[in-house]
Amino acid sequence: MDYKLKILTEQDLPIITTLCEEASDYMVLATGASNPKKEALDLLTSFPPQKKTRR
């Protein structure tokens, strides 16, 4: 199996949203709720506490 790595951008938001919709059961178990659009944006823009911005 081949894998392809890609840096995600805001243009990928629809694809990430689809992933979150398809994994909504996981999100409900992990967070108690599912909001695919918010989750997708969070995945794209959230950083670890020690990192403030993208490079």
C-alpha distance matrix in Angstrom:
0.0 3.8 6.7 10.2 13.3 16.6 20.1 21.3 24.8 27.3 26.0 22.9 25.2 25.0 21.2 21.7 24.7 22.7 20.3 23.5 25.1 22.3 22.3 26.1 26.6 24.9 27.1 30.2 29.5 28.9 31.8 33.9 33.4 30.9 31.5 28.3 29.9 31.3 28.2 26.1 28.8 29.0 25.3 25.7 29.1 29.5 29.7 30.2 34.0 34.4 32.8 35.0 33.4 30.5 30.7
3.8 0.0 3.8 6.8 10.2 13.4 17.0 18.5 21.9 24.7 23.4 20.5 23.2 23.3 19.6 20.3 23.5 21.9 19.7 23.0 24.8 22.5 22.6 26.4 27.3 25.5 27.3 30.6 30.2 29.2 31.7 34.1 33.4 30.8 30.9 27.6 28.7 30.1 27.1 24.7 27.1 27.5 23.7 23.6 26.9 27.7 27.8 28.6 32.4 32.5 30.6 32.7 30.8 27.7 27.7
6.7 3.8 0.0 3.8 6.7 9.9 13.4 15.0 18.5 21.3 20.3 17.4 20.1 20.5 16.9 17.2 20.7 19.5 17.2 20.2 22.5 20.5 20.4 24.0 25.2 23.2 24.6 28.1 27.9 26.5 28.9 31.5 30.7 28.0 28.0 24.7 25.7 26.8 23.9 21.4 23.6 23.9 20.2 20.0 23.2 23.9 24.0 24.9 28.8 28.9 27.0 29.0 27.1 24.0 24.2
10.2 6.8 3.8 0.0 3.8 6.6 10.3 12.1 15.4 18.4 17.3 14.8 17.8 18.5 15.3 15.8 19.4 18.7 16.8 19.8 22.2 20.8 20.9 24.3 26.0 24.0 24.9 28.5 28.7 27.1 29.0 31.7 30.6 27.8 27.3 23.8 24.2 25.4 22.8 20.0 21.7 22.3 18.7 17.9 21.0 22.2 22.4 23.7 27.5 27.6 25.2 26.9 24.6 21.3 21.4
13.3 10.2 6.7 3.8 0.0 3.8 7.0 9.3 12.8 16.2 15.7 13.3 16.2 17.7 14.7 14.6 18.3 18.4 16.4 18.9 21.7 20.8 20.5 23.7 25.6 23.3 23.6 27.4 27.6 25.6 27.2 30.2 29.2 26.5 25.8 22.5 22.7 23.4 20.8 18.0 19.3 19.7 16.1 15.0 17.9 19.0 18.9 20.3 24.0 23.9 21.5 23.1 20.9 17.6 17.7
16.6 13.4 9.9 6.6 3.8 0.0 3.8 6.1 9.3 12.7 12.2 10.3 13.4 15.2 12.8 12.8 16.5 17.1 15.6 18.0 20.8 20.5 20.4 23.3 25.6 23.5 23.3 27.1 27.7 25.6 26.7 29.7 28.3 25.5 24.3 21.0 20.5 21.3 19.2 16.1 16.9 17.7 14.4 12.6 15.4 17.1 17.4 19.4 23.0 23.0 20.2 21.3 18.6 15.2 15.5
20.1 17.0 13.4 10.3 7.0 3.8 0.0 3.8 6.6 10.3 10.8 9.5 12.1 14.7 13.1 12.4 16.0 17.3 16.1 17.7 20.8 21.1 20.9 23.2 25.8 23.5 22.8 26.5 27.3 24.8 25.6 28.7 27.3 24.6 23.1 20.0 19.1 19.4 17.6 14.6 14.6 15.3 12.4 10.0 12.2 14.2 14.3 16.7 20.2 20.1 17.0 17.7 15.0 11.6 12.0
21.3 18.5 15.0 12.1 9.3 6.1 3.8 0.0 3.8 7.0 7.8 6.1 8.3 11.2 9.9 9.1 12.4 14.2 13.3 14.7 17.7 18.4 18.4 20.4 23.3 21.3 20.3 23.9 25.1 22.8 23.2 26.1 24.3 21.5 19.7 16.6 15.5 16.0 14.5 11.2 11.2 12.4 9.8 7.2 10.0 12.4 13.6 16.4 19.8 20.4 17.3 17.6 14.9 11.9 13.4
24.8 21.9 18.5 15.4 12.8 9.3 6.6 3.8 0.0 3.8 5.3 5.5 7.2 10.5 10.6 10.1 12.6 14.9 14.9 15.9 18.5 19.9 20.2 21.7 24.9 23.2 21.6 25.1 26.8 24.4 24.2 26.9 24.9 22.0 19.6 16.7 14.7 15.3 14.7 11.2 10.3 12.3 10.7 7.2 9.2 12.5 14.1 17.4 20.4 21.1 17.7 17.1 14.1 11.4 13.0
27.3 24.7 21.3 18.4 16.2 12.7 10.3 7.0 3.8 0.0 3.8 5.2 5.2 8.6 10.0 9.5 11.0 13.7 14.5 15.0 17.2 19.2 19.7 20.7 24.1 23.0 21.0 24.1 26.2 24.1 23.4 25.8 23.3 20.3 17.5 14.8 12.2 13.0 13.3 9.9 8.4 11.3 10.8 7.4 9.0 12.7 15.0 18.7 21.2 22.4 19.2 18.0 15.2 13.3 15.4
26.0 23.4 20.3 17.3 15.7 12.2 10.8 7.8 5.3 3.8 0.0 3.8 5.5 7.4 8.7 9.7 11.3 13.1 14.4 15.7 17.3 19.0 20.1 21.4 24.9 24.1 22.5 25.6 27.8 26.1 25.6 27.8 25.1 21.8 19.1 15.9 13.6 15.3 15.4 11.7 11.2 14.4 13.4 10.4 12.6 16.2 18.4 21.9 24.7 25.8 22.5 21.6 18.6 16.3 17.9
22.9 20.5 17.4 14.8 13.3 10.3 9.5 6.1 5.5 5.2 3.8 0.0 3.8 5.6 5.4 6.3 8.6 10.1 10.9 12.5 14.4 15.7 16.7 18.3 21.7 20.7 19.5 22.7 24.7 23.1 23.0 25.2 22.8 19.4 17.1 13.7 12.1 13.9 13.3 9.5 10.0 12.8 11.1 8.9 12.0 15.0 17.3 20.5 23.6 24.9 21.9 21.5 18.9 16.5 18.4
25.2 23.2 20.1 17.8 16.2 13.4 12.1 8.3 7.2 5.2 5.5 3.8 0.0 3.8 5.5 5.1 6.0 8.6 9.8 10.4 12.1 14.2 15.1 16.0 19.6 18.9 17.1 20.1 22.5 20.9 20.3 22.3 19.6 16.3 13.7 10.4 8.4 10.3 10.2 6.5 7.0 10.3 9.5 7.7 10.5 13.5 16.4 19.7 22.5 24.3 21.5 20.9 18.6 16.9 19.4
25.0 23.3 20.5 18.5 17.7 15.2 14.7 11.2 10.5 8.6 7.4 5.6 3.8 0.0 3.8 5.5 5.0 6.2 8.7 9.9 10.4 12.3 14.2 15.1 18.7 18.7 17.3 20.0 22.6 21.6 21.2 22.7 19.7 16.0 13.6 10.0 8.6 11.6 11.6 8.3 9.8 13.1 12.2 11.2 14.2 16.9 19.9 23.0 25.9 27.8 25.2 24.6 22.5 20.7 23.1
21.2 19.6 16.9 15.3 14.7 12.8 13.1 9.9 10.6 10.0 8.7 5.4 5.5 3.8 0.0 3.8 5.4 5.1 6.4 8.8 9.9 10.7 12.4 14.2 17.5 17.1 16.4 19.4 21.5 20.6 20.9 22.6 20.0 16.4 14.6 10.8 10.5 13.2 12.1 8.7 11.1 13.6 11.8 11.2 14.7 17.0 19.6 22.4 25.6 27.4 24.9 24.9 22.8 20.7 22.9
21.7 20.3 17.2 15.8 14.6 12.8 12.4 9.1 10.1 9.5 9.7 6.3 5.1 5.5 3.8 0.0 3.8 5.4 5.0 6.3 8.6 9.9 10.5 12.1 15.4 14.5 13.4 16.6 18.6 17.3 17.5 19.5 17.1 13.8 12.2 8.5 8.6 10.4 8.6 5.4 8.2 10.2 8.2 8.3 11.8 13.6 16.4 19.0 22.1 24.1 21.8 22.0 20.3 18.6 21.1
24.7 23.5 20.7 19.4 18.3 16.5 16.0 12.4 12.6 11.0 11.3 8.6 6.0 5.0 5.4 3.8 0.0 3.8 5.4 5.1 6.2 8.6 9.7 10.3 14.0 13.9 12.3 15.0 17.6 16.7 16.3 17.8 14.9 11.3 9.2 5.5 5.5 8.4 7.5 5.0 8.0 10.4 9.6 10.2 13.2 14.9 18.1 20.7 23.5 26.0 23.8 23.6 22.2 21.0 23.8
22.7 21.9 19.5 18.7 18.4 17.1 17.3 14.2 14.9 13.7 13.1 10.1 8.6 6.2 5.1 5.4 3.8 0.0 3.8 5.4 5.0 6.1 8.5 9.8 13.2 13.6 13.0 15.4 17.8 17.6 17.9 18.9 16.2 12.4 11.3 7.6 8.8 11.8 10.5 8.5 11.8 13.9 12.6 13.3 16.6 18.1 21.1 23.5 26.5 28.9 26.8 26.9 25.4 23.9 26.5
20.3 19.7 17.2 16.8 16.4 15.6 16.1 13.3 14.9 14.5 14.4 10.9 9.8 8.7 6.4 5.0 5.4 3.8 0.0 3.8 5.4 5.1 6.1 8.5 11.4 11.0 10.9 13.9 15.6 15.2 16.0 17.5 15.4 12.0 11.7 8.2 10.2 12.2 9.8 8.2 11.9 13.0 10.9 12.4 15.8 16.7 19.4 21.3 24.5 26.8 25.0 25.6 24.4 22.8 25.4
23.5 23.0 20.2 19.8 18.9 18.0 17.7 14.7 15.9 15.0 15.7 12.5 10.4 9.9 8.8 6.3 5.1 5.4 3.8 0.0 3.8 5.4 5.0 5.8 9.2 8.8 7.7 10.6 12.8 12.3 12.6 14.0 11.7 8.3 8.1 5.0 7.8 9.3 6.8 6.4 10.2 10.8 9.6 11.8 14.7 15.1 18.1 19.9 22.7 25.4 23.9 24.4 23.6 22.6 25.5
25.1 24.8 22.5 22.2 21.7 20.8 20.8 17.7 18.5 17.2 17.3 14.4 12.1 10.4 9.9 8.6 6.2 5.0 5.4 3.8 0.0 3.8 5.4 5.1 8.7 9.9 9.1 10.9 13.6 14.0 14.1 14.5 11.8 8.1 8.0 5.3 8.4 10.8 9.3 9.2 12.7 13.8 13.2 15.1 17.8 18.5 21.7 23.6 26.2 29.0 27.5 27.8 26.9 26.0 28.9
22.3 22.5 20.5 20.8 20.8 20.5 21.1 18.4 19.9 19.2 19.0 15.7 14.2 12.3 10.7 9.9 8.6 6.1 5.1 5.4 3.8 0.0 3.8 5.6 8.0 9.1 9.8 11.7 13.6 14.4 15.4 15.9 13.8 10.6 11.4 8.9 12.0 14.2 12.0 11.7 15.4 16.3 14.8 16.9 20.0 20.5 23.2 24.8 27.7 30.3 29.0 29.6 28.7 27.5 30.2
22.3 22.6 20.4 20.9 20.5 20.4 20.9 18.4 20.2 19.7 20.1 16.7 15.1 14.2 12.4 10.5 9.7 8.5 6.1 5.0 5.4 3.8 0.0 3.8 5.5 5.4 6.6 8.9 10.2 10.8 12.3 13.1 11.7 9.1 10.8 8.8 12.3 13.5 10.7 11.2 14.9 14.8 13.3 16.0 18.8 18.6 21.1 22.2 25.0 27.7 26.8 27.7 27.3 26.3 29.1
26.1 26.4 24.0 24.3 23.7 23.3 23.2 20.4 21.7 20.7 21.4 18.3 16.0 15.1 14.2 12.1 10.3 9.8 8.5 5.8 5.1 5.6 3.8 0.0 3.8 5.4 5.0 6.2 8.6 9.7 10.2 10.3 8.3 5.8 8.0 7.3 11.1 12.0 9.8 11.4 14.7 14.6 14.0 16.9 19.2 18.9 21.7 22.8 25.2 28.3 27.5 28.1 27.9 27.4 30.5
26.6 27.3 25.2 26.0 25.6 25.6 25.8 23.3 24.9 24.1 24.9 21.7 19.6 18.7 17.5 15.4 14.0 13.2 11.4 9.2 8.7 8.0 5.5 3.8 0.0 3.8 5.5 5.2 6.3 8.6 10.1 9.6 8.9 7.9 11.1 11.0 14.8 15.3 12.9 14.7 18.0 17.3 16.6 19.8 22.0 21.2 23.6 24.2 26.5 29.6 29.2 30.2 30.3 29.9 33.0
24.9 25.5 23.2 24.0 23.3 23.5 23.5 21.3 23.2 23.0 24.1 20.7 18.9 18.7 17.1 14.5 13.9 13.6 11.0 8.8 9.9 9.1 5.4 5.4 3.8 0.0 3.8 5.5 5.1 6.0 8.5 9.3 9.4 8.7 11.6 11.3 14.9 14.8 11.7 13.6 16.8 15.5 14.3 17.8 19.9 18.6 20.7 21.0 23.4 26.3 26.1 27.4 27.6 27.3 30.2
27.1 27.3 24.6 24.9 23.6 23.3 22.8 20.3 21.6 21.0 22.5 19.5 17.1 17.3 16.4 13.4 12.3 13.0 10.9 7.7 9.1 9.8 6.6 5.0 5.5 3.8 0.0 3.8 5.4 4.9 5.7 7.0 6.4 5.6 8.4 8.8 12.1 11.4 8.6 11.2 13.9 12.5 12.1 15.6 17.3 16.1 18.5 19.1 21.2 24.4 24.1 24.9 25.3 25.2 28.5
30.2 30.6 28.1 28.5 27.4 27.1 26.5 23.9 25.1 24.1 25.6 22.7 20.1 20.0 19.4 16.6 15.0 15.4 13.9 10.6 10.9 11.7 8.9 6.2 5.2 5.5 3.8 0.0 3.8 5.5 5.4 4.4 4.4 5.4 9.1 10.6 14.0 13.3 11.3 14.2 16.7 15.4 15.6 19.0 20.4 19.0 21.5 21.9 23.6 27.0 26.9 27.7 28.3 28.5 31.9
29.5 30.2 27.9 28.7 27.6 27.7 27.3 25.1 26.8 26.2 27.8 24.7 22.5 22.6 21.5 18.6 17.6 17.8 15.6 12.8 13.6 13.6 10.2 8.6 6.3 5.1 5.4 3.8 0.0 3.8 5.8 5.7 7.6 9.1 12.6 13.8 17.2 16.2 13.6 16.5 19.0 17.1 16.8 20.5 21.9 20.0 21.9 21.7 23.4 26.6 27.0 28.2 29.1 29.4 32.6
28.9 29.2 26.5 27.1 25.6 25.6 24.8 22.8 24.4 24.1 26.1 23.1 20.9 21.6 20.6 17.3 16.7 17.6 15.2 12.3 14.0 14.4 10.8 9.7 8.6 6.0 4.9 5.5 3.8 0.0 3.8 6.1 8.1 9.3 12.2 13.2 16.1 14.5 11.7 14.7 16.8 14.4 14.1 17.8 18.8 16.6 18.3 17.9 19.6 22.8 23.3 24.5 25.6 26.0 29.2
31.8 31.7 28.9 29.0 27.2 26.7 25.6 23.2 24.2 23.4 25.6 23.0 20.3 21.2 20.9 17.5 16.3 17.9 16.0 12.6 14.1 15.4 12.3 10.2 10.1 8.5 5.7 5.4 5.8 3.8 0.0 3.8 5.6 7.6 10.1 12.0 14.5 12.4 10.4 13.9 15.4 13.0 13.8 17.4 17.8 15.7 17.8 17.8 18.9 22.5 22.9 23.6 24.8 25.5 29.0
33.9 34.1 31.5 31.7 30.2 29.7 28.7 26.1 26.9 25.8 27.8 25.2 22.3 22.7 22.6 19.5 17.8 18.9 17.5 14.0 14.5 15.9 13.1 10.3 9.6 9.3 7.0 4.4 5.7 6.1 3.8 0.0 3.8 7.2 10.3 12.9 15.6 13.9 12.5 16.1 17.8 15.9 16.8 20.3 20.9 19.1 21.4 21.5 22.5 26.1 26.5 27.0 28.2 29.0 32.5
33.4 33.4 30.7 30.6 29.2 28.3 27.3 24.3 24.9 23.3 25.1 22.8 19.6 19.7 20.0 17.1 14.9 16.2 15.4 11.7 11.8 13.8 11.7 8.3 8.9 9.4 6.4 4.4 7.6 8.1 5.6 3.8 0.0 3.8 6.8 9.7 12.3 11.1 10.2 13.7 15.4 14.2 15.5 18.6 19.4 18.2 21.1 21.8 23.0 26.7 26.5 26.7 27.4 28.0 31.6
30.9 30.8 28.0 27.8 26.5 25.5 24.6 21.5 22.0 20.3 21.8 19.4 16.3 16.0 16.4 13.8 11.3 12.4 12.0 8.3 8.1 10.6 9.1 5.8 7.9 8.7 5.6 5.4 9.1 9.3 7.6 7.2 3.8 0.0 3.8 6.1 9.1 8.7 7.8 10.7 12.9 12.5 13.4 16.3 17.6 17.1 20.2 21.5 23.2 26.6 25.9 26.0 26.2 26.4 29.9
31.5 30.9 28.0 27.3 25.8 24.3 23.1 19.7 19.6 17.5 19.1 17.1 13.7 13.6 14.6 12.2 9.2 11.3 11.7 8.1 8.0 11.4 10.8 8.0 11.1 11.6 8.4 9.1 12.6 12.2 10.1 10.3 6.8 3.8 0.0 3.8 5.7 5.5 6.0 8.6 10.2 10.5 12.1 14.3 15.5 15.6 19.1 21.0 22.6 26.0 24.9 24.5 24.3 24.5 28.0
28.3 27.6 24.7 23.8 22.5 21.0 20.0 16.6 16.7 14.8 15.9 13.7 10.4 10.0 10.8 8.5 5.5 7.6 8.2 5.0 5.3 8.9 8.8 7.3 11.0 11.3 8.8 10.6 13.8 13.2 12.0 12.9 9.7 6.1 3.8 0.0 3.8 5.5 5.0 5.9 8.5 9.7 10.3 12.2 14.1 14.8 18.3 20.5 22.7 25.7 24.2 24.0 23.3 22.9 26.2
29.9 28.7 25.7 24.2 22.7 20.5 19.1 15.5 14.7 12.2 13.6 12.1 8.4 8.6 10.5 8.6 5.5 8.8 10.2 7.8 8.4 12.0 12.3 11.1 14.8 14.9 12.1 14.0 17.2 16.1 14.5 15.6 12.3 9.1 5.7 3.8 0.0 3.8 5.5 5.2 6.3 8.6 10.0 10.8 12.4 13.8 17.5 20.2 22.3 25.1 23.3 22.5 21.5 21.2 24.4
31.3 30.1 26.8 25.4 23.4 21.3 19.4 16.0 15.3 13.0 15.3 13.9 10.3 11.6 13.2 10.4 8.4 11.8 12.2 9.3 10.8 14.2 13.5 12.0 15.3 14.8 11.4 13.3 16.2 14.5 12.4 13.9 11.1 8.7 5.5 5.5 3.8 0.0 3.8 5.5 5.2 6.1 8.6 9.9 10.5 11.2 14.9 17.5 19.1 22.2 20.6 19.7 19.3 19.5 23.0
28.2 27.1 23.9 22.8 20.8 19.2 17.6 14.5 14.7 13.3 15.4 13.3 10.2 11.6 12.1 8.6 7.5 10.5 9.8 6.8 9.3 12.0 10.7 9.8 12.9 11.7 8.6 11.3 13.6 11.7 10.4 12.5 10.2 7.8 6.0 5.0 5.5 3.8 0.0 3.8 5.5 5.0 6.1 8.6 9.9 10.0 13.4 15.6 17.7 20.7 19.3 19.2 18.8 18.8 22.2
26.1 24.7 21.4 20.0 18.0 16.1 14.6 11.2 11.2 9.9 11.7 9.5 6.5 8.3 8.7 5.4 5.0 8.5 8.2 6.4 9.2 11.7 11.2 11.4 14.7 13.6 11.2 14.2 16.5 14.7 13.9 16.1 13.7 10.7 8.6 5.9 5.2 5.5 3.8 0.0 3.8 5.4 5.2 6.3 8.7 10.0 13.4 16.1 18.7 21.2 19.2 19.0 17.9 17.2 20.3
28.8 27.1 23.6 21.7 19.3 16.9 14.6 11.2 10.3 8.4 11.2 10.0 7.0 9.8 11.1 8.2 8.0 11.8 11.9 10.2 12.7 15.4 14.9 14.7 18.0 16.8 13.9 16.7 19.0 16.8 15.4 17.8 15.4 12.9 10.2 8.5 6.3 5.2 5.5 3.8 0.0 3.8 5.5 5.1 6.1 8.1 11.7 14.9 17.1 19.5 17.3 16.4 15.2 14.9 18.2
29.0 27.5 23.9 22.3 19.7 17.7 15.3 12.4 12.3 11.3 14.4 12.8 10.3 13.1 13.6 10.2 10.4 13.9 13.0 10.8 13.8 16.3 14.8 14.6 17.3 15.5 12.5 15.4 17.1 14.4 13.0 15.9 14.2 12.5 10.5 9.7 8.6 6.1 5.0 5.4 3.8 0.0 3.8 5.4 5.2 5.3 9.0 11.7 13.7 16.5 14.7 14.3 13.9 14.1 17.7
25.3 23.7 20.2 18.7 16.1 14.4 12.4 9.8 10.7 10.8 13.4 11.1 9.5 12.2 11.8 8.2 9.6 12.6 10.9 9.6 13.2 14.8 13.3 14.0 16.6 14.3 12.1 15.6 16.8 14.1 13.8 16.8 15.5 13.4 12.1 10.3 10.0 8.6 6.1 5.2 5.5 3.8 0.0 3.8 5.8 5.8 8.7 11.1 14.1 16.4 14.5 14.8 14.1 13.4 16.7
25.7 23.6 20.0 17.9 15.0 12.6 10.0 7.2 7.2 7.4 10.4 8.9 7.7 11.2 11.2 8.3 10.2 13.3 12.4 11.8 15.1 16.9 16.0 16.9 19.8 17.8 15.6 19.0 20.5 17.8 17.4 20.3 18.6 16.3 14.3 12.2 10.8 9.9 8.6 6.3 5.1 5.4 3.8 0.0 3.8 6.2 8.8 12.0 14.9 16.7 14.0 13.8 12.1 11.0 14.1
29.1 26.9 23.2 21.0 17.9 15.4 12.2 10.0 9.2 9.0 12.6 12.0 10.5 14.2 14.7 11.8 13.2 16.6 15.8 14.7 17.8 20.0 18.8 19.2 22.0 19.9 17.3 20.4 21.9 18.8 17.8 20.9 19.4 17.6 15.5 14.1 12.4 10.5 9.9 8.7 6.1 5.2 5.8 3.8 0.0 3.8 6.6 10.3 12.5 14.2 11.5 10.6 9.2 9.1 12.6
29.5 27.7 23.9 22.2 19.0 17.1 14.2 12.4 12.5 12.7 16.2 15.0 13.5 16.9 17.0 13.6 14.9 18.1 16.7 15.1 18.5 20.5 18.6 18.9 21.2 18.6 16.1 19.0 20.0 16.6 15.7 19.1 18.2 17.1 15.6 14.8 13.8 11.2 10.0 10.0 8.1 5.3 5.8 6.2 3.8 0.0 3.8 7.0 9.1 11.4 9.5 9.3 9.3 10.0 13.6
29.7 27.8 24.0 22.4 18.9 17.4 14.3 13.6 14.1 15.0 18.4 17.3 16.4 19.9 19.6 16.4 18.1 21.1 19.4 18.1 21.7 23.2 21.1 21.7 23.6 20.7 18.5 21.5 21.9 18.3 17.8 21.4 21.1 20.2 19.1 18.3 17.5 14.9 13.4 13.4 11.7 9.0 8.7 8.8 6.6 3.8 0.0 3.8 6.3 8.0 5.9 6.8 7.5 8.4 11.7
30.2 28.6 24.9 23.7 20.3 19.4 16.7 16.4 17.4 18.7 21.9 20.5 19.7 23.0 22.4 19.0 20.7 23.5 21.3 19.9 23.6 24.8 22.2 22.8 24.2 21.0 19.1 21.9 21.7 17.9 17.8 21.5 21.8 21.5 21.0 20.5 20.2 17.5 15.6 16.1 14.9 11.7 11.1 12.0 10.3 7.0 3.8 0.0 3.8 5.6 5.4 7.8 9.7 10.9 13.6
34.0 32.4 28.8 27.5 24.0 23.0 20.2 19.8 20.4 21.2 24.7 23.6 22.5 25.9 25.6 22.1 23.5 26.5 24.5 22.7 26.2 27.7 25.0 25.2 26.5 23.4 21.2 23.6 23.4 19.6 18.9 22.5 23.0 23.2 22.6 22.7 22.3 19.1 17.7 18.7 17.1 13.7 14.1 14.9 12.5 9.1 6.3 3.8 0.0 3.8 5.6 7.2 10.4 12.7 15.3
34.4 32.5 28.9 27.6 23.9 23.0 20.1 20.4 21.1 22.4 25.8 24.9 24.3 27.8 27.4 24.1 26.0 28.9 26.8 25.4 29.0 30.3 27.7 28.3 29.6 26.3 24.4 27.0 26.6 22.8 22.5 26.1 26.7 26.6 26.0 25.7 25.1 22.2 20.7 21.2 19.5 16.5 16.4 16.7 14.2 11.4 8.0 5.6 3.8 0.0 3.8 6.5 9.7 11.8 13.6
32.8 30.6 27.0 25.2 21.5 20.2 17.0 17.3 17.7 19.2 22.5 21.9 21.5 25.2 24.9 21.8 23.8 26.8 25.0 23.9 27.5 29.0 26.8 27.5 29.2 26.1 24.1 26.9 27.0 23.3 22.9 26.5 26.5 25.9 24.9 24.2 23.3 20.6 19.3 19.2 17.3 14.7 14.5 14.0 11.5 9.5 5.9 5.4 5.6 3.8 0.0 3.8 6.1 8.0 10.0
35.0 32.7 29.0 26.9 23.1 21.3 17.7 17.6 17.1 18.0 21.6 21.5 20.9 24.6 24.9 22.0 23.6 26.9 25.6 24.4 27.8 29.6 27.7 28.1 30.2 27.4 24.9 27.7 28.2 24.5 23.6 27.0 26.7 26.0 24.5 24.0 22.5 19.7 19.2 19.0 16.4 14.3 14.8 13.8 10.6 9.3 6.8 7.8 7.2 6.5 3.8 0.0 3.8 7.2 9.7
33.4 30.8 27.1 24.6 20.9 18.6 15.0 14.9 14.1 15.2 18.6 18.9 18.6 22.5 22.8 20.3 22.2 25.4 24.4 23.6 26.9 28.7 27.3 27.9 30.3 27.6 25.3 28.3 29.1 25.6 24.8 28.2 27.4 26.2 24.3 23.3 21.5 19.3 18.8 17.9 15.2 13.9 14.1 12.1 9.2 9.3 7.5 9.7 10.4 9.7 6.1 3.8 0.0 3.8 6.5
30.5 27.7 24.0 21.3 17.6 15.2 11.6 11.9 11.4 13.3 16.3 16.5 16.9 20.7 20.7 18.6 21.0 23.9 22.8 22.6 26.0 27.5 26.3 27.4 29.9 27.3 25.2 28.5 29.4 26.0 25.5 29.0 28.0 26.4 24.5 22.9 21.2 19.5 18.8 17.2 14.9 14.1 13.4 11.0 9.1 10.0 8.4 10.9 12.7 11.8 8.0 7.2 3.8 0.0 3.7
30.7 27.7 24.2 21.4 17.7 15.5 12.0 13.4 13.0 15.4 17.9 18.4 19.4 23.1 22.9 21.1 23.8 26.5 25.4 25.5 28.9 30.2 29.1 30.5 33.0 30.2 28.5 31.9 32.6 29.2 29.0 32.5 31.6 29.9 28.0 26.2 24.4 23.0 22.2 20.3 18.2 17.7 16.7 14.1 12.6 13.6 11.7 13.6 15.3 13.6 10.0 9.7 6.5 3.7 0.0
